[in-house]
Amino acid sequence: MARFLCGIALAAVAAAQQSTESFLGSLAPVIRSIHQERGFPLEYARRGKLSPAEWRRQARAKLEQFLSYWPKPVPLDLRVHARLPRDGYEVRVISFAGSAHYRIPAYLLVPQGRGPFPGVAALHDHGGWFVHGKEKLVRMEGEHPALETFRKQVYGGRTYADELARRGFVVLVADAFYWGERRLQYQAPPPSLQKRLAELRPEQPEYVAALNAWLGERTGELNTWLSFAGTNWLGIVVHDDRRGMELLASLPEVDAARLGCLGLSGGGYRATYLAGIEPRVKAAVIAGWMTSLPTTLDIPYSVHRNVFDAFGLHAWLDHPDVASLAAPDCALFIQNCSRDPLFTRQGMERAVAKIQAVYADLQRPERFRAKFYDAPHEFNVQMQEEAFAWLEQWLRR
């Protein structure tokens, strides 16, 4: 199961071998030198005479450029396919138009009582687990038994979107592109996939594991073919997350002035971009994915393989620079795991310091918080409770 967690198994093996050399060996100094020649010209500290507003405008424009996905606007066309009553809230099985090219399946959790309520996008993780997306964060009848094991390892056994709804948030949980109902599927599966699944039954955890592994092996091709089409994986994901914000803002049950987002790992990565580019987001929690990117060269094992990224952007902005675009209007909470094998401690600390300096310079230091937890790569119950408290602090009236 651990092999689904973005290389954690590889990290553990490498740690056992006590290697200290960069995974990229002799290439690491070359790559480091290439970066150092240029740095990140659009980071806040190098804005020169630009006002904060003009710096933000130019940096967001650069971000839009490298996300490389600009579909023609279409109506949201919200459709409610089912309503499932729960104790204190309702789960609506919905879909809405992401673009003219596809619809986005999602769960919408709506509290009982008198609104409007604050709205939150709960962004599911990457995890190397593609068979399920939105199902990771919302408990449903008849769900696959493998999900419970996954949640125990990563989320303290909780479906945290349900917890947020019980606390009075309208919560949107959508399948990101390549996950859940939007994963790669075939009418006639290729022989390599048929062979992988031949001795397994769909209800077995081993079936999910094998399918996740096979789908993960295809992400290199996905990145390449999307680039041939003039776009990229992250561009579609971020566009769709922004459509989710647009949907939340349109609902009569939601106060459009009180919107937020949160996510773990790949969900935290998504939250970074959503908060950085979308002015509607007024509070965000990024859990388990915040680092200064050049420090990943110091990791002695393979991580972040075939991650969804805006290729070319990092000639201008570091990952924490993207988050800093949210300052000062978005209250931002960074949750780092001190035993996370996906990042170096230096990389996480450097990222926090960079974002913190922006909020301080804009004279809103109280809108930024960062904390290290004595935990591996996870979003445990303590982290969830403190994340919920942050959202309540900034999104309640």
Secondary structure as the mmCIF struct_conf table of DSSP 4:
data_model
#
loop_
_struct_conf.conf_type_id
_struct_conf.id
_struct_conf.beg_label_comp_id
_struct_conf.beg_label_asym_id
_struct_conf.beg_label_seq_id
_struct_conf.end_label_comp_id
_struct_conf.end_label_asym_id
_struct_conf.end_label_seq_id
HELX_RH_3T_P HELX_RH_3T_P1 ALA A 2 PHE A 4
TURN_TY1_P TURN_TY1_P1 LEU A 5 GLY A 7
HELX_RH_AL_P HELX_RH_AL_P1 ILE A 8 GLN A 17
TURN_TY1_P TURN_TY1_P2 GLN A 18 GLN A 18
BEND BEND1 GLU A 21 GLU A 21
TURN_TY1_P TURN_TY1_P3 PHE A 23 SER A 26
HELX_RH_AL_P HELX_RH_AL_P2 LEU A 27 ARG A 38
TURN_TY1_P TURN_TY1_P4 PRO A 41 LEU A 42
BEND BEND2 GLU A 43 GLU A 43
HELX_RH_3T_P HELX_RH_3T_P2 TYR A 44 ARG A 46
TURN_TY1_P TURN_TY1_P5 GLY A 48 LYS A 49
HELX_RH_AL_P HELX_RH_AL_P3 PRO A 52 LEU A 67
HELX_LH_PP_P HELX_LH_PP_P1 PRO A 71 PRO A 73
STRN STRN1 ARG A 79 ARG A 86
TURN_TY1_P TURN_TY1_P6 ASP A 87 GLY A 88
STRN STRN2 TYR A 89 SER A 99
TURN_TY1_P TURN_TY1_P7 ALA A 100 HIS A 101
STRN STRN3 TYR A 102 PRO A 111
BEND BEND3 GLN A 112 ARG A 114
STRN STRN4 PHE A 117 LEU A 123
TURN_TY1_P TURN_TY1_P8 GLY A 127 GLY A 128
BEND BEND4 VAL A 131 VAL A 131
BEND BEND5 GLY A 133 GLY A 133
HELX_RH_3T_P HELX_RH_3T_P3 LYS A 134 LYS A 136
TURN_TY1_P TURN_TY1_P9 LEU A 137 LEU A 137
BEND BEND6 VAL A 138 VAL A 138
TURN_TY1_P TURN_TY1_P10 GLU A 141 GLY A 142
HELX_RH_AL_P HELX_RH_AL_P4 PRO A 145 VAL A 154
BEND BEND7 TYR A 155 TYR A 155
TURN_TY1_P TURN_TY1_P11 GLY A 156 GLY A 157
HELX_RH_AL_P HELX_RH_AL_P5 TYR A 160 ARG A 166
TURN_TY1_P TURN_TY1_P12 ARG A 167 GLY A 168
STRN STRN5 VAL A 170 ALA A 174
HELX_LH_PP_P HELX_LH_PP_P2 ASP A 175 ALA A 176
TURN_TY1_P TURN_TY1_P13 PHE A 177 TYR A 178
BEND BEND8 TRP A 179 TRP A 179
HELX_RH_3T_P HELX_RH_3T_P4 GLY A 180 ARG A 182
BEND BEND9 ARG A 183 ARG A 183
BEND BEND10 GLN A 187 ALA A 188
HELX_RH_AL_P HELX_RH_AL_P6 PRO A 191 LEU A 197
TURN_TY1_P TURN_TY1_P14 ALA A 198 GLU A 199
TURN_TY1_P TURN_TY1_P15 PRO A 202 GLU A 203
BEND BEND11 GLN A 204 GLN A 204
HELX_RH_AL_P HELX_RH_AL_P7 PRO A 205 GLU A 217
TURN_TY1_P TURN_TY1_P16 ARG A 218 ARG A 218
HELX_RH_AL_P HELX_RH_AL_P8 THR A 219 PHE A 228
TURN_TY1_P TURN_TY1_P17 ALA A 229 GLY A 230
HELX_RH_AL_P HELX_RH_AL_P9 TRP A 233 SER A 250
TURN_TY1_P TURN_TY1_P18 PRO A 252 GLU A 253
STRN STRN6 VAL A 254 LEU A 264
TURN_TY1_P TURN_TY1_P19 SER A 265 SER A 265
HELX_RH_AL_P HELX_RH_AL_P10 GLY A 266 ILE A 277
TURN_TY1_P TURN_TY1_P20 PRO A 279 ARG A 280
STRN STRN7 VAL A 281 ALA A 287
BEND BEND12 GLY A 288 GLY A 288
HELX_RH_3T_P HELX_RH_3T_P5 LEU A 293 ASP A 298
BEND BEND13 PRO A 300 TYR A 301
BEND BEND14 HIS A 304 HIS A 304
TURN_TY1_P TURN_TY1_P21 ARG A 305 ASN A 306
TURN_TY1_P TURN_TY1_P22 PHE A 311 GLY A 312
HELX_RH_3T_P HELX_RH_3T_P6 LEU A 313 ALA A 315
TURN_TY1_P TURN_TY1_P23 TRP A 316 TRP A 316
HELX_RH_AL_P HELX_RH_AL_P11 HIS A 319 SER A 324
TURN_TY1_P TURN_TY1_P24 LEU A 325 ASP A 329
BEND BEND15 CYS A 330 CYS A 330
STRN STRN8 ALA A 331 CYS A 337
TURN_TY1_P TURN_TY1_P25 SER A 338 ARG A 339
TURN_TY1_P TURN_TY1_P26 PRO A 341 LEU A 342
BEND BEND16 PHE A 343 PHE A 343
HELX_RH_AL_P HELX_RH_AL_P12 ARG A 345 ASP A 361
TURN_TY1_P TURN_TY1_P27 LEU A 362 GLN A 363
HELX_RH_3T_P HELX_RH_3T_P7 PRO A 365 ARG A 367
STRN STRN9 PHE A 368 TYR A 373
BEND BEND17 ASP A 374 ASP A 374
BEND BEND18 PRO A 376 GLU A 378
HELX_RH_AL_P HELX_RH_AL_P13 VAL A 381 LEU A 395
#
